[in-house]
Amino acid sequence: RIEMVLENFGYYYFDDRYLLFEADSTIGHRKVDLTLTVVPGVPEKVKQKYALGNITITNDYNLQNDTSRLQADTININGYRYVSSRESLRPKIVTNVVNLKTGALYRRDDHDYSIAHLMGLGTFKFVNIKYNEAKDSANTIDANIFLTPLKKKSLRFEAQGVSKSNNFVGPGVGITFTNRNFLRGAERFELMLNGSYEWQISNKQTSSINALQFSAEASLSVPRMILPVEINTYSRKYLPRTNFKVGLDFQRRIGYFQMNSFNVGYGYVWRETTTKSHEFDPIDINYVKVSRTTADFEELLNNNPALENSFQDQFIPAMHYSFTLNSQLKEQDAGVFNKKKISVSNFYFHGNFNLSGNLLHLIKNKTHASGEEPPYNFLGQPYSQFILSDVDFRHYWQIDRHNKLVSRIALGAGYAYGNSATLPYIKQFASGGSSSVRAFPARSIGPGTYNVYDDPNYDDTYFVDQRGDIKVEGNVEYRYDIFKTIKGAVFVDAGNIWLWNDDGQRAGATFSTKTFLKELAVGTGIGIRFDFNFFILRFDLAFPVRKPYLPEGDRWVFDEIDFGSSEWRNENLILNFAIGYPF
């Protein structure tokens, strides 16, 4: 620590080997006096402060070949000598993120931040800074920055095993084209194509519920803030990014409907510290169109106006902000002088806030002189107006190297108003499934005390996809090592969803502060996970211990548990298969 502090005051040649603790044990009483001093004979240059002289940046540096033999152009820009053997990055893109300045006192932080910023551009494989004493000036060191670029373009093909929170699994393929210097400003352009065929695994829903999905997305990530006013990131370790994206998504729920969506987004991502990150999208536009609906699905919509409203074609002009705090990342900034140790307690927080349609609704209210009445249309489709927020808080207690207790609380609420009667289908909440309340099939819980399986319209091919405006979930999971790559778990999950207003179709679905705790579904179970480092294969076997749709005094069902009964096992045991931990 002393070495690092002194290096931030210009003492480039100082090293902790010049520090000496002298111990005096003659004072008695089993005590020792310690005196921190400097070893005798320290070289004079160690005691001198050094300023920065010439700073040379060599782009396209090759670790294997002698780059100096290559024909290169040298230009002076912003006080730097910029050497490049080919035309690649615009020089200002590099010089603008370097903290080292000619004439300034040498600081270790400027050295570290320069490396972090240059690597943050995403175009270099290696960044190395070397110093040597200036020949023509005393107490001055010259800096040489060597940049080894990554390949500019790459094409990746993936064969995927898809596992979703709604218990849909199946094969998939993905193709990604990447250009890491799209406009010579370190912009990262990606074109992603993905396709999958999935079926739902559940003993309460037949395997005939299949889905076909295809998506395409083009994104451009720029390593700086594109704003009307300039924001100085000189003193920050991490570079902010401005992101643009355009995407198409095609989903075919075989036997029910086809949903096509188009998305355009523009926003900012920045990391405040190692543990804190922000994301703000002032423009996040979705257009959703439902087509190719079957007679069975049409009948379901006719019987449920609320579900019909959520599935209508919609234009969703939203603004989105999210904040993430992850204390598990703080060890990255602990410093080289700290011993590696297991943190006993860590936590994770993620919060989202969405606002949709207000500006458009204000304009429509002022310009509907033609006599148009709500709901208003935009580009021929009704637009959504709502406010929505959700939070996810997790705590990780590392009991020892082989045992961990993880708890999680997830809360969410959304409210439609103005031009909308209900939240859009893609924005509503659901409960149940492999990363939720695992003792119940995906999206089958609630809302409230409503039970889809008791619905008179239900049969083996019924569309089970319950959604709501409010969500409350909690989980506690004890994880332990069985072998090096095999982990075990015991867990308890609880949760449900609710509606703000009665939709006339699902009795007991509305939210009440007096009764919502009594309406939580509760399940428990055991799990086994195969941890191969690069991915985790997870199997969780769960069963319900509290069913919210039963009469209030009969919701706890401990007395019904009978593992020896095949009928009980078929009715209650849920096997969840997934990739990765649930939280």
TAVEN-V534368 format. One record per helix or strand. SS is the DSSP state (alpha for helix, beta for strand). FROM is the first residue (numbers start at 1). LEN is the number of residues. If there is no record, write none. Layout:
SS|FROM|LEN  SS|FROM|LEN
This chain:
alpha|2|6  alpha|16|3  beta|19|6  beta|33|6  alpha|44|4  beta|51|8  alpha|67|3  beta|73|5  beta|80|5  alpha|91|5  beta|105|1  alpha|108|13  beta|124|10  beta|140|10  beta|153|11  beta|168|12  beta|188|13  beta|210|13  beta|241|13  beta|257|15  beta|276|16  alpha|295|9  alpha|305|6  beta|314|13  alpha|327|7  beta|345|12  alpha|358|10  beta|377|2  beta|381|3  beta|386|15  beta|403|14  alpha|425|3  beta|429|1  alpha|452|3  beta|468|1  beta|470|12  beta|486|14  beta|510|1  alpha|516|4  beta|521|11  beta|536|11  alpha|552|3  beta|556|1  alpha|558|3  alpha|566|7  beta|574|6
